[in-house]
Amino acid sequence: MSEIVNARDLRAGNVFIYHNNLYQVIEHSFNKTAMRQGIVKCKVKNLRTGSITIEVLTNEKLEKVMLEVFKMNYSYDDGDNCVFMDNATFETIEINRKKIEYELKFLEEGTPVTINKYGDEILGISLPDQVICTIAKAEDAVQGNSVTNAQKKAWLASGHELSVPQFIKTGEKVIIDSETGKYVGRN
């Protein structure tokens, strides 16, 4: 399902086709002066490559599209692909690891995700704002440290390194902000 819209009518989150690429609007600005027509600039993410660019879309008529989104859970990694399963139907889909490199850092068995699809093409996944991950290794706490907000290094099974409070131990489950990759709290 799609519709034709003027570039000035786009808003953050909208998805559109431009030069045979699928873009999602991150930021949108429309500047109008008395002496000339308005200028439309959008910060966009190419949903096929993941690259983020600024596009000048003044006077463009664009095909706005709706992505199909559905909920699944991460199941396992078979080496080349990650397998996701719908818990209600037990249907599985595979997504190439290269398409979801960033998200892989925070995937553990059972992690809920949203699959983004356009027609027959799977574009990638979206993680929840916060994910629960297990600390695979944590440095030892510094003894005698009187600083209450002291941090130490810890690593997830994926190898992602983050700073955690001194009391976090190997094997503990923690909450991580999936956008920044930073520690939020204990689970």
Salt bridges, closest charged atoms under 4 A:
ASP77 OD2 - ARG97 NH1 1.98
GLU108 OE1 - LYS173 NZ 3.76
GLU121 OE2 - ARG48 NE 2.90
GLU161 OE2 - LYS153 NZ 3.87
GLU172 OE1 - ARG186 NE 2.88
